Amino acid sequence: MLELIRITAGYDRRAPVVREVSLTIEPGRAVGLLGPSGCGKSTLARVAALLHAPDSGTVVVDGVPVRGARHRAPRELRTAFGVVFQQPRLAADPRMRLADLIAEPLRATGRRDEAAVEVPALAERAGLSGELLGRRPHEVSDGQLQRACLARALVLRPRWLICDEMTAMLDASTAAALVAVVEDYRVEGGAGLLAVGHDRVLLDRWCDETTHWNKLTQQPK
């Protein structure tokens, strides 16, 4: 179980963008979080993925409160999360080949030797041809780069997936393909999913349940 309990967070303690928000994601369940741009969804997603420390409130994973975020959180918890962001070009090192981008989490956790097997398999699963793995971000399309970012998010076989506007910059066919990859992974492994977006139709089709941001913050719609 992933629980966000009364989370207040932001980038200036005097003006938090998330106030007293609680959300629960069960293993194997897909939860959609719907809301307009700028309301604080991405900040909450970063807190959920242990990438941003809340000002107050608690993140609880399998009944254990998490102390710290990023490198201050225990490694076994950090590696339990896979994250895909909205803008792949901001999430990818422009100097890296796509193969190295996908393998980055393996190197960071001392599992470099697994890359030769895992990277081609995940690239194929995400819809990337082997020929593209030798290219750098500026040599591929946004959709191809986002496929690589999704493969990177899955390479450590996380128990929780956070997809923050993952399909916002993609055409309809690429978006559908990436959602299918996430769903196959979730169903096969029982991972929990938080899908953040502003497209109600997509989230309603993708997720088991969709919550409107205003409901979490107890504001009128």
Solvent accessible surface area in square Angstrom, and as a share of the most:
residue,aa,sasa,rsa
1,M,75,0.34
2,L,0,0.00
3,E,49,0.22
4,L,2,0.01
5,I,73,0.37
6,R,149,0.54
7,I,0,0.00
8,T,20,0.12
9,A,0,0.00
10,G,5,0.05
11,Y,142,0.54
12,D,59,0.30
13,R,179,0.65
14,R,213,0.78
15,A,59,0.46
16,P,19,0.12
17,V,68,0.39
18,V,0,0.00
19,R,144,0.53
20,E,90,0.40
21,V,0,0.00
22,S,53,0.34
23,L,16,0.08
24,T,67,0.39
25,I,2,0.01
26,E,84,0.38
27,P,80,0.51
28,G,27,0.26
29,R,90,0.33
30,A,0,0.00
31,V,3,0.02
32,G,0,0.00
33,L,0,0.00
34,L,11,0.06
35,G,3,0.03
36,P,77,0.48
37,S,97,0.63
38,G,85,0.82
39,C,28,0.17
40,G,9,0.08
41,K,9,0.04
42,S,52,0.34
43,T,9,0.05
44,L,0,0.00
45,A,3,0.02
46,R,71,0.26
47,V,1,0.00
48,A,0,0.00
49,A,5,0.04
50,L,4,0.02
51,L,45,0.22
52,H,34,0.15
53,A,56,0.43
54,P,39,0.24
55,D,40,0.21
56,S,55,0.35
57,G,37,0.35
58,T,38,0.22
59,V,8,0.04
60,V,12,0.07
61,V,3,0.02
62,D,75,0.39
63,G,56,0.53
64,V,92,0.53
65,P,57,0.36
66,V,15,0.09
67,R,174,0.64
68,G,38,0.36
69,A,13,0.10
70,R,124,0.45
71,H,152,0.68
72,R,214,0.78
73,A,3,0.02
74,P,55,0.34
75,R,125,0.46
76,E,124,0.56
77,L,25,0.12
78,R,66,0.24
79,T,36,0.21
80,A,8,0.06
81,F,19,0.08
82,G,3,0.03
83,V,28,0.16
84,V,1,0.01
85,F,55,0.23
86,Q,65,0.29
87,Q,80,0.36
88,P,1,0.01
89,R,102,0.37
90,L,144,0.72
91,A,27,0.21
92,A,9,0.07
93,D,38,0.20
94,P,90,0.57
95,R,186,0.68
96,M,37,0.16
97,R,91,0.33
98,L,0,0.00
99,A,18,0.14
100,D,46,0.24
101,L,1,0.00
102,I,0,0.00
103,A,6,0.05
104,E,61,0.27
105,P,27,0.17
106,L,0,0.00
107,R,65,0.24
108,A,71,0.55
109,T,26,0.15
110,G,71,0.68
111,R,87,0.32
112,R,152,0.55
113,D,136,0.70
114,E,65,0.29
115,A,21,0.16
116,A,84,0.65
117,V,110,0.63
118,E,27,0.12
119,V,8,0.05
120,P,67,0.42
121,A,57,0.44
122,L,12,0.06
123,A,1,0.01
124,E,135,0.61
125,R,81,0.29
126,A,1,0.01
127,G,46,0.44
128,L,7,0.03
129,S,58,0.37
130,G,59,0.56
131,E,108,0.49
132,L,15,0.07
133,L,19,0.10
134,G,41,0.39
135,R,86,0.31
136,R,99,0.36
137,P,8,0.05
138,H,137,0.61
139,E,83,0.37
140,V,12,0.07
141,S,59,0.38
142,D,45,0.23
143,G,14,0.13
144,Q,56,0.25
145,L,0,0.00
146,Q,1,0.00
147,R,42,0.15
148,A,0,0.00
149,C,2,0.01
150,L,0,0.00
151,A,0,0.00
152,R,37,0.13
153,A,11,0.08
154,L,2,0.01
155,V,1,0.00
156,L,30,0.15
157,R,139,0.51
158,P,4,0.03
159,R,110,0.40
160,W,3,0.01
161,L,1,0.00
162,I,1,0.00
163,C,1,0.01
164,D,9,0.05
165,E,17,0.08
166,M,3,0.02
167,T,16,0.09
168,A,46,0.35
169,M,88,0.39
170,L,25,0.13
171,D,87,0.45
172,A,87,0.67
173,S,85,0.55
174,T,15,0.09
175,A,13,0.10
176,A,63,0.49
177,A,35,0.27
178,L,0,0.00
179,V,19,0.11
180,A,51,0.40
181,V,15,0.09
182,V,0,0.00
183,E,36,0.16
184,D,76,0.40
185,Y,20,0.08
186,R,21,0.08
187,V,111,0.64
188,E,127,0.57
189,G,60,0.58
190,G,35,0.33
191,A,3,0.02
192,G,1,0.01
193,L,0,0.00
194,L,0,0.00
195,A,0,0.00
196,V,5,0.03
197,G,6,0.06
198,H,103,0.46
199,D,66,0.34
200,R,117,0.43
201,V,87,0.50
202,L,48,0.24
203,L,2,0.01
204,D,74,0.39
205,R,206,0.75
206,W,19,0.07
207,C,14,0.08
208,D,69,0.36
209,E,81,0.36
210,T,39,0.23
211,T,21,0.12
212,H,32,0.14
213,W,10,0.04
214,N,29,0.15
215,K,142,0.60
216,L,26,0.13
217,T,28,0.17
218,Q,166,0.74
219,Q,101,0.45
220,P,125,0.78
221,K,167,0.71
